[in-house]
Amino acid sequence: MGKIVLTCVLALVFGFGGAAGAVTVFQDSLRGPQGESGLTGPPGPEGPAGRDGADGVDGARGPAGKTGKAAKTEPTVLNLGIQGCTGRSVQVVTDVTVTAAQKIKLTKKDVCVVN
């Protein structure tokens, strides 16, 4: 406490130069403990990993829904024009040739189309 009073007296007597000189001479005794800086420090060590949660118990079964209406069914078209065809038989042009008399000759084949 006495050094603070002496610093104040020197500051009054010698002005700004006396205050600066007194602080320079007594700086170690005027300095207090380091306070909080306000800055965030480095992160601490990583803690242990947590445990996985367990699955919960299944809930009660919900109420049954409304009964639906029967769907309208359309009859399946069957054309057994080709042996073993369960779909529809269609004639398809498979080849085209031009004869010497400049006539077009088409070759057709039956094909089974299944929907």
Phi and psi restraints in degrees (value plus and minus 20) as a CYANA .aco file:
   2 GLY   PHI     -86.7   -46.7
   2 GLY   PSI     -53.2   -13.2
   3 LYS   PHI     -90.3   -50.3
   3 LYS   PSI     -51.7   -11.7
   4 ILE   PHI     -88.1   -48.1
   4 ILE   PSI     -61.7   -21.7
   5 VAL   PHI     -84.4   -44.4
   5 VAL   PSI     -62.1   -22.1
   6 LEU   PHI     -82.2   -42.2
   6 LEU   PSI     -59.4   -19.4
   7 THR   PHI     -83.5   -43.5
   7 THR   PSI     -60.6   -20.6
   8 CYS   PHI     -86.7   -46.7
   8 CYS   PSI     -61.0   -21.0
   9 VAL   PHI     -84.9   -44.9
   9 VAL   PSI     -64.1   -24.1
  10 LEU   PHI     -82.9   -42.9
  10 LEU   PSI     -56.4   -16.4
  11 ALA   PHI     -85.6   -45.6
  11 ALA   PSI     -57.8   -17.8
  12 LEU   PHI     -90.7   -50.7
  12 LEU   PSI     -59.1   -19.1
  13 VAL   PHI     -96.5   -56.5
  13 VAL   PSI     -69.3   -29.3
  14 PHE   PHI    -121.7   -81.7
  14 PHE   PSI     -19.4    20.6
  15 GLY   PHI      55.5    95.5
  15 GLY   PSI    -165.2  -125.2
  16 PHE   PHI     -84.0   -44.0
  16 PHE   PSI     -59.5   -19.5
  17 GLY   PHI     -84.2   -44.2
  17 GLY   PSI     -58.4   -18.4
  18 GLY   PHI     -88.7   -48.7
  18 GLY   PSI     -59.4   -19.4
  19 ALA   PHI     -85.4   -45.4
  19 ALA   PSI     -62.3   -22.3
  20 ALA   PHI     -85.8   -45.8
  20 ALA   PSI     -60.4   -20.4
  21 GLY   PHI     -85.6   -45.6
  21 GLY   PSI     -60.9   -20.9
  22 ALA   PHI     -87.1   -47.1
  22 ALA   PSI     -59.8   -19.8
  23 VAL   PHI     -86.8   -46.8
  23 VAL   PSI     -57.4   -17.4
  24 THR   PHI     -85.3   -45.3
  24 THR   PSI     -62.7   -22.7
  25 VAL   PHI     -90.2   -50.2
  25 VAL   PSI     -62.8   -22.8
  26 PHE   PHI    -121.4   -81.4
  26 PHE   PSI       1.7    41.7
  27 GLN   PHI     -82.8   -42.8
  27 GLN   PSI     -54.4   -14.4
  28 ASP   PHI     -88.0   -48.0
  28 ASP   PSI     -58.4   -18.4
  29 SER   PHI    -101.4   -61.4
  29 SER   PSI     -39.9     0.1
  30 LEU   PHI    -105.2   -65.2
  30 LEU   PSI     -37.0     3.0
  31 ARG   PHI     -99.3   -59.3
  31 ARG   PSI     111.9   151.9
  32 GLY   PHI    -117.1   -77.1
  32 GLY   PSI    -194.1  -154.1
  33 PRO   PHI     -88.4   -48.4
  33 PRO   PSI     132.3   172.3
  34 GLN   PHI     -87.3   -47.3
  34 GLN   PSI     108.4   148.4
  35 GLY   PHI    -111.9   -71.9
  35 GLY   PSI    -196.8  -156.8
  36 GLU   PHI     -85.8   -45.8
  36 GLU   PSI     113.9   153.9
  37 SER   PHI    -105.2   -65.2
  37 SER   PSI     -41.1    -1.1
  38 GLY   PHI      66.7   106.7
  38 GLY   PSI     -24.6    15.4
  39 LEU   PHI    -110.8   -70.8
  39 LEU   PSI     128.2   168.2
  40 THR   PHI     -96.8   -56.8
  40 THR   PSI     111.3   151.3
  41 GLY   PHI    -100.6   -60.6
  41 GLY   PSI     158.5   198.5
  42 PRO   PHI     -87.5   -47.5
  42 PRO   PSI     134.6   174.6
  43 PRO   PHI     -87.5   -47.5
  43 PRO   PSI     130.8   170.8
  44 GLY   PHI     -98.8   -58.8
  44 GLY   PSI    -199.3  -159.3
  45 PRO   PHI     -86.9   -46.9
  45 PRO   PSI     131.7   171.7
  46 GLU   PHI     -92.8   -52.8
  46 GLU   PSI     115.4   155.4
  47 GLY   PHI     -97.8   -57.8
  47 GLY   PSI     153.7   193.7
  48 PRO   PHI     -88.1   -48.1
  48 PRO   PSI     130.7   170.7
  49 ALA   PHI     -88.9   -48.9
  49 ALA   PSI     126.1   166.1
  50 GLY   PHI     -98.9   -58.9
  50 GLY   PSI     148.6   188.6
  51 ARG   PHI    -110.6   -70.6
  51 ARG   PSI     127.9   167.9
  52 ASP   PHI     -88.7   -48.7
  52 ASP   PSI     124.8   164.8
  53 GLY   PHI     -94.5   -54.5
  53 GLY   PSI     138.8   178.8
  54 ALA   PHI    -114.0   -74.0
  54 ALA   PSI     130.4   170.4
  55 ASP   PHI     -85.4   -45.4
  55 ASP   PSI     122.5   162.5
  56 GLY   PHI     -97.7   -57.7
  56 GLY   PSI     153.1   193.1
  57 VAL   PHI     -99.0   -59.0
  57 VAL   PSI     119.8   159.8
  58 ASP   PHI     -81.9   -41.9
  58 ASP   PSI     122.7   162.7
  59 GLY   PHI     -98.4   -58.4
  59 GLY   PSI     156.0   196.0
  60 ALA   PHI     -90.8   -50.8
  60 ALA   PSI     131.5   171.5
  61 ARG   PHI     -89.8   -49.8
  61 ARG   PSI     118.6   158.6
  62 GLY   PHI     -93.4   -53.4
  62 GLY   PSI     148.9   188.9
  63 PRO   PHI     -90.0   -50.0
  63 PRO   PSI     134.3   174.3
  64 ALA   PHI     -90.4   -50.4
  64 ALA   PSI     126.4   166.4
  65 GLY   PHI    -100.6   -60.6
  65 GLY   PSI     157.7   197.7
  66 LYS   PHI     -90.8   -50.8
  66 LYS   PSI     128.8   168.8
  67 THR   PHI     -92.5   -52.5
  67 THR   PSI     113.4   153.4
  68 GLY   PHI    -102.8   -62.8
  68 GLY   PSI     146.0   186.0
  69 LYS   PHI    -107.0   -67.0
  69 LYS   PSI     130.3   170.3
  70 ALA   PHI     -88.5   -48.5
  70 ALA   PSI     118.3   158.3
  71 ALA   PHI     -96.3   -56.3
  71 ALA   PSI     127.4   167.4
  72 LYS   PHI     -97.8   -57.8
  72 LYS   PSI     110.6   150.6
  73 THR   PHI    -129.3   -89.3
  73 THR   PSI     116.1   156.1
  74 GLU   PHI    -121.2   -81.2
  74 GLU   PSI     123.0   163.0
  75 PRO   PHI     -85.9   -45.9
  75 PRO   PSI     122.4   162.4
  76 THR   PHI     -97.3   -57.3
  76 THR   PSI     113.7   153.7
  77 VAL   PHI    -100.5   -60.5
  77 VAL   PSI     102.9   142.9
  78 LEU   PHI    -141.0  -101.0
  78 LEU   PSI     105.7   145.7
  79 ASN   PHI    -145.7  -105.7
  79 ASN   PSI      85.9   125.9
  80 LEU   PHI    -112.9   -72.9
  80 LEU   PSI      23.8    63.8
  81 GLY   PHI     -89.2   -49.2
  81 GLY   PSI     -46.5    -6.5
  82 ILE   PHI    -131.6   -91.6
  82 ILE   PSI     120.0   160.0
  83 GLN   PHI     -82.2   -42.2
  83 GLN   PSI     105.2   145.2
  84 GLY   PHI      62.5   102.5
  84 GLY   PSI     -12.4    27.6
  85 CYS   PHI    -105.3   -65.3
  85 CYS   PSI     106.2   146.2
  86 THR   PHI    -123.7   -83.7
  86 THR   PSI     -13.1    26.9
  87 GLY   PHI    -132.6   -92.6
  87 GLY   PSI    -148.2  -108.2
  88 ARG   PHI    -141.0  -101.0
  88 ARG   PSI     115.3   155.3
  89 SER   PHI    -109.3   -69.3
  89 SER   PSI     109.5   149.5
  90 VAL   PHI    -152.1  -112.1
  90 VAL   PSI     120.8   160.8
  91 GLN   PHI    -109.6   -69.6
  91 GLN   PSI     110.1   150.1
  92 VAL   PHI    -146.2  -106.2
  92 VAL   PSI     118.7   158.7
  93 VAL   PHI     -96.2   -56.2
  93 VAL   PSI     101.4   141.4
  94 THR   PHI    -127.4   -87.4
  94 THR   PSI     -39.2     0.8
  95 ASP   PHI    -173.9  -133.9
  95 ASP   PSI     125.6   165.6
  96 VAL   PHI    -149.5  -109.5
  96 VAL   PSI     109.4   149.4
  97 THR   PHI    -151.4  -111.4
  97 THR   PSI     131.5   171.5
  98 VAL   PHI    -127.3   -87.3
  98 VAL   PSI     104.5   144.5
  99 THR   PHI    -100.1   -60.1
  99 THR   PSI     153.2   193.2
 100 ALA   PHI     -85.2   -45.2
 100 ALA   PSI     -45.8    -5.8
 101 ALA   PHI    -108.6   -68.6
 101 ALA   PSI      -3.1    36.9
 102 GLN   PHI      41.4    81.4
 102 GLN   PSI      18.9    58.9
 103 LYS   PHI    -131.9   -91.9
 103 LYS   PSI     128.2   168.2
 104 ILE   PHI    -111.7   -71.7
 104 ILE   PSI     111.4   151.4
 105 LYS   PHI    -135.7   -95.7
 105 LYS   PSI     101.1   141.1
 106 LEU   PHI    -121.7   -81.7
 106 LEU   PSI     117.2   157.2
 107 THR   PHI    -127.2   -87.2
 107 THR   PSI     104.4   144.4
 108 LYS   PHI    -133.6   -93.6
 108 LYS   PSI     133.4   173.4
 109 LYS   PHI    -163.3  -123.3
 109 LYS   PSI     122.3   162.3
 110 ASP   PHI    -100.7   -60.7
 110 ASP   PSI     113.7   153.7
 111 VAL   PHI    -147.4  -107.4
 111 VAL   PSI     122.4   162.4
 112 CYS   PHI    -114.5   -74.5
 112 CYS   PSI     105.2   145.2
 113 VAL   PHI    -130.8   -90.8
 113 VAL   PSI     101.6   141.6
 114 VAL   PHI    -129.2   -89.2
 114 VAL   PSI     109.8   149.8
